[in-house]
């Protein structure tokens, strides 16, 4: 009883705190000075129609590098803690519907994922979203095909190479003295082309590969007992 | 019109959240938690931020749900082994 009373008092308190914001809310009619600078710079200097992408990859590039590092550490933790050491094999059957549909859908999902991260500078989306879509494609493969095994060596290779090249692209910018992670190390091209906006498509593709392989690794570690068995055997 | 859709979606989201808390079956609770993210991504799309909507739909409703279900499966298996 007292618990419920406390919860209700807490909700009312939150309401009182948030009420002034709700009452005084008016949607902004013009951009702030910083936002205006970003929009102008994205279109004129970087030739990237998607302002969100140019902020994430260029203006806040160092933050994105940190974000990718955080995701990498999280994956490392999941792989380390959830490794299945008991070597149990589960008997699982796959429904005919999932098997038939997945053979058709997986290729489409993969193409969509690759489209999302290669067109990150033109249309909504980017490396993180594309990587998650690719990982969900692999999830469908794991669910539908009992004999499907993901080679952890390939995942590790793709993940580490893309991370390394991402940092190297940043360092090339430092060597050319135009700034860390500046996409102008490659020709900027024509506004709206696929190969435009300098290194932004390249960087976002690398992020997409990295995120995709990391999340696939999490799903494979958590989902299938077989793949973790093979890891244990490799280590012995 | 847009604000009506957003209010309707918000009401469904709150209902789904309450359903998640008071649901006895854990699988139903996990799925209704995924529904909250899916509706949130629709709201982001209406408010004009497709990038955030994509992230929310793919991570919030797809991947998180799957990870929760895997964790539930694993907990059940370990409980069975203990007995």
Interface residues (C-beta under 8 A of the other chain):
Chain A: X50 X52 X53 X82 X86 X88 X90 X116 X124 X125 X126 X128 X129 X132 X133 X135 X136 X139 X215 X218 X219 X222 X223
Chain B: X50 X51 X53 X54 X55 X58 X59 X62 X63 X66 X67 X70 X71 X74 X77 X81
